[in-house]
Amino acid sequence: MSKPVVAITRPYDRAKKACEIVKELGGEPVLAPTLDLQPVNTKSLKELVKKQDELDWIVFTSPTTIVSLNEFHPEFLKTLDCKIAVIGNKTGKVANEYGLTVDLVPDNFTAEGLVEEFKKQNIKNQVVGVPRTLSARPTLVDGLKELDNEVIVAEAYRSLFPMDKIKVERLIEQIKNNEIDAITFTSPLTVENFFKIVVEEEKISNLLSEEVITVAIGPITGKVLEEHDISYIYPDTYTVRDMLELLFKVYNGEQNG
């Protein structure tokens, strides 16, 4: 039986582990990032650093926020003296690697899940720092503000259109030629940027629905796939490993898609 060919659309700096898991599970990864991430030392990030002593909480929404702060303001991380919330185990692991102690990880690895956890724990009237990309959904910031928290948003990195469009264009041709067995999307932007490059949208949407196992990391990403009329699956726990393990169960006929 030939190895399933699995397309990974994650940014380069986050794709290595996903490719390793695909190989571990018996597949062949094809890396075609539809998103690039660029750490930036913006004015808003510098302002957040200046207000370090005012923070009651800081929220890290992705590993890239921590990497960016370490690159431009390493002393900030070393001397951080507030509670830390993260979205997802991966972000929590990276935080630990930089010597940070995580106080809160929501069961649901989404902005909605974190806001719900703040509600449950009655975390109100706090000063909360949120370094992130400005292209992120407003859900987290709005939700925290609704709890009467003061939210300091800082741009820590930029989510860019993929620099290497050729890889994505090649992937699209492979999909047309039935050379791809499955494709994974790990954020709304990975889907949106993919379809900015697609020319024959209806054809590709049909192929992703009918000929390819299309997997989203969670329902938020899935909603964007729905906008393109694509049938998809997603795991109960929104992690890359769970997403890929589900993919292989469906491919091997161990679970219905």
N, C-alpha and C positions, 0 to 999 in steps of 0.2 A: 504493500500500500504506500503510495507516495505521500510525502510530507505535505500537510496543508500550508499554503502560502498565506501569511497574515500580514496585512498592511498596517503599519504603525504611523499615525499622523502627528504624534507628539513632537514638541520642539526637541532639537538635538540634545540639549543638556538634560532632558528628562527621559530620553528614549532608550538609553543603554539598558536599564533594568528591565524595561518591557521586552526588549529584544532577547535578553537573557532568559526571561520566563518563557517566551515563545519557543526557544530552542529546548529548554528544559522539558516542556510539555510535548515535544516531538514535532514542532513546526519549523517553518522557514520564514523568518521575518523579512519584510521589505520596508525599509525606512523611507518615508516621504513626508517630512515635516510640513504641515500647512500653517505653521506658526513659528515665529522666532521671538525669543525673549531677550531683552537688552537691559541690564541693570543701569540705572541713571541716578546721578547725584543732583537731584532737582532742588529748587528753592524750598518747596514744601517739605522735602525730606530733611533738609537742614533745619527747618523750623521745628519739625518734630523732635529732632535731636536736641535742640535748644530747650525744649519743654519737657525733657526727660524727667525732671524732678516733680513735675505736675501730674504725671501719669499714674492712674490707679490700675489700669489694664493696658496691655498691648495685644492686638490680635494679628497673628501671622496667618495669612490665608493660603500661602504656598511657600515651598522651600526657597523660591527665588527672592522673596522679600528678605529673608534672613541672609542669603548670599550677598544681596545688594548692600545691606547694612554693614555686613562684615567687610565688604570691599571698601566702602567709603567712610564708614564710621565704626571701626572695630571696638573702640573704647565704649561706645554706646551699649553694645551687647555685653561687654565685660562688666559694666557697672550698672546694668539694668536692675532696678529695684522696685518692680511692680509685678502684679500678677500677669500671667501669660496664658492666652487662649490660642488654640490652633485649630484649623479645619483639616482633619485627616491625620492618620497615623504617620504618613511619610513626612509631613511637615513637623510633626512632633519629634520624630526621630532625628531630623536635621537640627532642630532646636537643641536636642540633647547633645548632639555632636559638638555644638558650639558652647556647651556648658550651661545651657539654660534649663530651668525646671518648669515644666508645663503644669499649669494648674487646672486647665479645663480643655477637654476634647469632647465635642458633642457626639452622641451615638450616630446621628445622621450627618455625614461629612459634607454638608452644604451650608451656605450662608443662612438658609432658613433654619437648619438644625442648630446652629450656634445661637441665633436670636432666641429660639425656643428655650435653649438651655439657660440663657441669661434671664429669661422670664421665670423659668422654674426656680432659679436660685435667687430671684428678686434682686438682681444686680442693677441698681438704679442710681441716678445722680452721681455717676462716676465720670472721670476723664479717661477716655479710651482712645488710644492711638491705633490707627489702621493704615499701615504702609502697604501699598498694593499697586496694581496697574490701574490707571484711570479708566480703562475700557471695561473694568469689571461691572457686573450688575449692581444697581443701587440698593439691592435688598438688604445687605448687611448694615450699611450705614443708616439707612432709613429705619430699619428695625431697632437699632441701638438708640437712635434719637427718640423714637417713640417711647422708649423706656426712660426718657428724661436724662440720658447720658450726653455729655459733651463729647463729640467725636472729632478727633483731629485726623483728617485724611492726608496722607502723603504719597506722592508718586515715587515708588521705589524701583519700578522697572516698566518698560514699555512692551506691549504685545504688538509685534510687527507682522505685516504681511510677509510671507516666506521669501527669503532672499533667493533661494534656489527653486525657482518655479519649474525647472526642467525635470526634477525628480517627481513632482506632482503630476506634470503632464505625462510623464512616462507611466506613472501609476494609473492614470486615467485610461491610457491605451491598453495597459495590462488588464484592466477591468473589462474593457470592450472585447478583448481577445480571450476572455474567460481564463485568465492566468492567475487570478486572485480568488482565494477561497473565502477569505474573511477580511473585514476592515474594522478598525477600532477608532473611536473618537472620544477624547478625554475632556473636552470643554466645548462650549458653544462656538467659540472662535475657530476651533479646528474644523468644524463643519462649515461655518460661514465662509472662511477663506478658501476651503476646498471648492465650494461652488462658485466662488469668484473666478476660479481658473477653469472650471468646467464650461464647455461650449454647448454641448448637447445635454442640457439639464434633464429633460424628460427621459431620455434614453438611459443616462447614468442612474437616475433615481430608480427606474424600473429594474435595472441590473442589480443595484444594491439591495432591492427588495426581494427579487426573485432568484438571483443566481449567486449572490454573495451573502455570507452571514455578517450582518452589520450589527456591531455592538457599541453601545454607548456606556460610558462609565456610570451614568446615573440618569434620572428622569429629566434633569435640567438640560443636559446635552441632548437627551432624547426628544425634547420638545422642538428643538431646532431641526432635527431629522424629520419630525412630523410635518414641519412647514414645507419640506421638500417631498412630501408624500412617500417617505421611506419607512418600510417595516423594519423594526430593530428589536434587540433584546438588551436588557441591562441586569446587572447582579443585584442581590439584596443589600450587599455591603459595597459602598462606592469606592473601591480600591482597584488599582491596575491589576493586581494578582487575581482578585475575585472576578474581574471582568474577563480576563484571559482564561481562567479556569472554566467559567461558564461557556465561553466560546468553544473550548475543546470538548466539553461535555456534549454540546449540541452537535458539533461536527462529528463526533464519534457515536452519535445516536443514543447517548446515555441520558439525555434530557431533551424535551421538546423545546423548540424555539418559540 
